[in-house]
Amino acid sequence: MAEFGLEHGGKPDKKREDLKGKVIYLPDLVDYADGTVASRMVINRMTGSVTIFSFDENEGLSEHTSPFDAMVTILDGECEVWVAGNTFQMKTGETIIFPAGAPHALSAITKFKMSLVMIKE
């Protein structure tokens, strides 16, 4: 089983190791990048992961499904989210859970940052 801070193959990821045992502010873990989506994985285990994303305005993720439940929390800015045919406008501090197997997508209304917690079974 993979440990926090270990990449596949057992090599430590120093960037993740440096986060252990410290108070962190999640929005500071990834910067905005013009015209693109940026991400930083914070925890990566066989049982799940936590990743922080930043999206430039008008960037997004196309519709897809996942075999696992996923929880998204908006850390900064605003976005539009589609889940199983329903549309939601989300802003800083709001959270949504994408059910396993449900089609979902999102698009930046403004630049925004989010955390993605993926729980694998």
N, C-alpha and C positions, 0 to 999 in steps of 0.2 A: 504494500500500500504506500502511495506517495505521501510524503510529509510536507507540511507547510514550508514553502521556500525551496523545495526540491523540484527540479525539472525532471522530465522523463529521462531515465538513464541514471538518476541519482546524483546529478551535479547540482550543488547549491546555487540558487539564484540570489546573489548578494543584494539586489534591490529589494526583494521581498523580505529577506532576512533582516535588513536594516529597519524594517517597519515593526518588528516584533517588540512588544513590551514598551511601546511609546504611544503617546497621545498623538493622533494624526487628524488632519482636517481633510476629508476625502476629496473635496473639489480641488485642492492643491496638488493632488497626485498626478493629474494630467492637464497639460496646457491645451488651449485652443490652437488649432492649426488651420490656416486659410484654405478654404475649398475642400476640406476633407474631414474624416473621422479619425480620431486618435484614441488609443486605449492603453490601459496599464492593468495587468492582472495583479491582484493583491494576494489572493489565496488560490491555490490550485491543488486540489486533492481528487482522488478517484471518486469521492462521494459528493463533490461539488466544487464550485469556484465563486470568487467574487472578483469582478472586473469593473473598473471605472472608465467611462467613455466621455469624450467631448465631441460635439458635433458643430461644425460651422453652420451658419444660417443656410437653410434650404437643403442641407444634407440629411441623410436618413438611412434606414435599413429597409430593404424591400420585403414584401410579404414572404414569410417562411413559417415553418413549424419546428417544434422541438419535441423530442420524446420525454422531456422533463419539465416540471414546473419551473418557472423563472419569476423572480420578483425584481421589478424596476422601481427605483426611487429617483425622482428628479432632484438633483443637487443644486442646479443653477439654471435659470432661463425657462423657456417654454417650448413644448412640443405637442404634436398631434399624434395620437396612438390609435391604431385600429386593432381590435381583438374580436375575432369570430363575427365580423360584420358590424360591430359597434364602434363608434368613433368617440374619442375622448380628448379634450384639450387639457393638458397637464402643465403644472407649474411647480416651481421650487417647493419642496417639502412633501409633494404628493407621491403616492406609491400605488402601483398596480401589479397584480399577479397574472401572468400569462399561464393558463392551464396547459398541461402537457397535451400535445396534439392539436391545439387550437391555432389556426392561422393568425398571425399578427405581424404588424409593421409599425414603423414610426418615422416621423419627419420633423425636422427642426423648424419652429416658427421663428425663434430667435436662436442665437448661439445657445447651446445648452449642454449640461453635463448630467450624467446619470450613473448610478451604481446598478449593476446587474448581479443578482445572486442566483446562481443556478444550483438546484438541488437534484442530484442524481440518485436513482434508486438502485 
